[in-house]
Amino acid sequence: MIADFNNPELKRPDLSTIMDGIIIFSFGLFKKLILADGFARAVNFGFANDQWIHGFDVMLTMLFYTFQIYFDFSGYSDMAYGASKILNIELPMNFDSPYKAIDIRDFWKRWHMSLTGFFTKYIYIPLGGSKRGVARTYINTMIVFLVSGIWHGANFTFILWGVLHGALSIYDRLTDKMHKKRPKVVGWLFTFIAVNFLWLLFRADSITQWVQYIGKMADFSVMNLNPDFVLTFVTPEVGFLAHILGVEKDFAGLIAMAVMTVFALFICLVPKNNMRTFGKKNLGKTVLAAFAFGFSFLALSSESIFVYFNF
């Protein structure tokens, strides 16, 4: 950033860059206020009522937290990137569609890329990286992930989260040749499920709660949805539409939950990262950005906290 600060050419407003910055900022705002905060209500209910939710509720709580933390942090990064571009300052890419990853190592090349790069440069490489033998490579990998866990907080859930990511990363190295032969969809499915379970640990209040939730998911005797869980998706907008259409609130909540889940999966798995398409303007993209900004602005009715502000 220092080079940008000292470049006199970048101190002149560029209308095209400002427009591009506003577009990506708008998409980031939508990710945070509509998607992340929308899923957060269900996630908060799931963890506040751990005695009253069961298998299917827990599965959805886990999936919704996977979406919440991604859209919260990715939206935050998009907003920071967009705001900086308005000022002609270039920030590095921080996300590259991490839920498209086909193994854990691939995931960490795509998730929170700035932190991964920092740990690689200042911990992994000074320890010797992968140049001091296989055993030392695995030890160095585990040290980096252990530090990553501690960096997130002084809680055993974060430490175990880091250790398990390290173990899976080592497993990927050990089975690298086998992974190249398997269909990519198999690798993606295994990785996405593993990431979901580890995000559940990341969010859990304790390792005990995480284990209890896994036990509930393994119990298929109770698979009905808690009605109050579904109602967390009934926003004032959804409630208004339900009233106009004459449908029950629980049914409207179920439809809203299904639509948001499908839409979140689509955003995570289909389009390219916003930073990779930066500068490619067209009428459709501009209209979508205007809608995203307007809808998000109208939805901003209270203070909205970013998950990663805790770290």
Residue pairs with C-beta under 8 A, 6 or more apart in sequence:
1 89
1 90
1 91
4 10
4 88
4 89
4 90
5 89
10 88
10 89
11 88
12 88
13 88
14 88
16 279
17 85
17 86
17 88
18 85
18 86
19 281
20 82
20 85
20 278
20 279
20 281
21 81
21 82
21 83
21 84
21 85
21 86
22 82
22 86
22 289
22 293
23 82
23 281
23 285
23 286
23 289
24 78
24 81
24 82
24 85
24 274
24 275
24 278
25 78
25 79
25 81
25 82
25 83
25 86
25 293
26 82
26 289
26 290
26 292
26 293
26 296
27 75
27 78
27 274
27 288
27 289
27 292
28 74
28 75
28 76
28 77
28 78
28 79
28 80
28 81
28 82
28 274
29 75
29 79
29 292
29 293
29 296
29 297
30 75
30 292
30 293
30 295
30 296
31 71
31 72
31 74
31 75
31 78
31 267
32 71
32 72
32 75
32 76
32 79
32 296
32 304
32 306
33 75
33 296
33 299
33 300
33 304
34 295
34 296
34 299
35 67
35 71
35 75
35 260
35 263
35 264
35 267
36 67
36 68
36 69
36 70
36 71
36 72
36 75
36 307
37 72
37 299
37 304
38 233
38 235
38 260
39 64
39 65
39 67
39 68
39 71
39 260
39 264
40 68
40 72
41 232
41 233
42 60
42 61
42 64
42 229
42 232
42 233
42 257
43 61
43 64
43 65
43 68
43 203
44 232
45 228
45 229
45 232
46 53
46 57
46 58
46 60
46 61
46 64
46 229
47 61
47 203
47 204
47 205
47 209
49 226
49 228
50 209
50 212
50 213
52 226
53 61
53 216
53 226
53 229
54 216
54 219
54 222
54 223
54 224
54 226
55 216
55 217
55 218
55 219
55 220
55 221
55 222
55 223
56 222
56 223
56 224
56 225
57 225
57 226
57 229
58 213
58 216
58 217
59 217
60 225
60 229
60 257
61 200
61 213
61 229
62 196
62 197
62 199
62 200
62 213
62 217
63 196
63 261
64 261
65 199
65 200
65 203
66 99
66 195
66 196
66 199
67 261
67 264
67 268
68 307
69 199
69 202
69 203
69 307
70 98
70 99
70 268
71 264
71 267
72 306
72 307
72 308
73 95
73 112
73 306
73 307
73 308
74 94
74 95
76 306
76 308
77 94
77 95
78 274
78 275
80 91
81 91
81 94
81 274
81 275
81 278
84 90
84 91
85 278
92 113
92 114
92 117
93 113
93 273
93 275
93 276
94 112
94 113
94 114
95 110
95 111
95 112
95 113
95 273
95 275
96 109
96 110
96 113
96 273
96 275
96 276
97 110
97 268
97 269
97 272
97 273
98 107
98 110
98 111
99 192
99 195
99 268
99 269
100 110
100 188
100 268
100 269
101 107
101 109
101 110
101 111
101 188
101 191
101 192
101 195
102 179
102 184
102 187
102 188
102 191
103 172
103 179
103 187
103 190
103 191
104 165
104 168
104 169
104 171
104 172
104 191
104 194
104 195
105 169
105 172
105 173
106 191
107 191
107 195
108 116
108 165
108 169
109 116
115 148
115 151
119 144
119 147
119 148
120 144
123 143
123 144
123 147
124 140
124 141
124 144
127 136
127 140
127 143
128 136
128 140
129 137
129 140
130 137
130 140
132 140
137 173
138 170
138 173
141 166
141 169
141 170
141 173
142 163
142 166
142 167
142 170
144 166
145 162
145 163
145 165
145 166
145 169
146 159
146 162
146 163
146 166
147 162
148 162
148 165
149 158
149 159
149 160
149 161
149 162
149 163
149 165
150 158
150 159
150 162
151 311
152 158
152 161
152 162
152 202
152 311
153 310
153 311
156 206
156 207
157 201
157 202
157 204
157 205
157 206
157 207
157 210
158 202
160 201
160 207
161 198
161 201
161 202
164 198
164 201
165 198
168 194
172 179
179 187
197 214
200 210
200 213
200 214
201 207
201 210
204 210
204 213
225 254
227 250
230 250
230 253
230 254
230 257
231 249
231 250
231 253
232 253
233 253
233 254
233 256
233 257
233 260
234 242
234 249
234 252
234 253
234 256
235 256
235 299
237 299
238 252
238 253
238 256
239 249
239 252
241 252
242 248
242 249
242 251
242 252
245 252
271 277
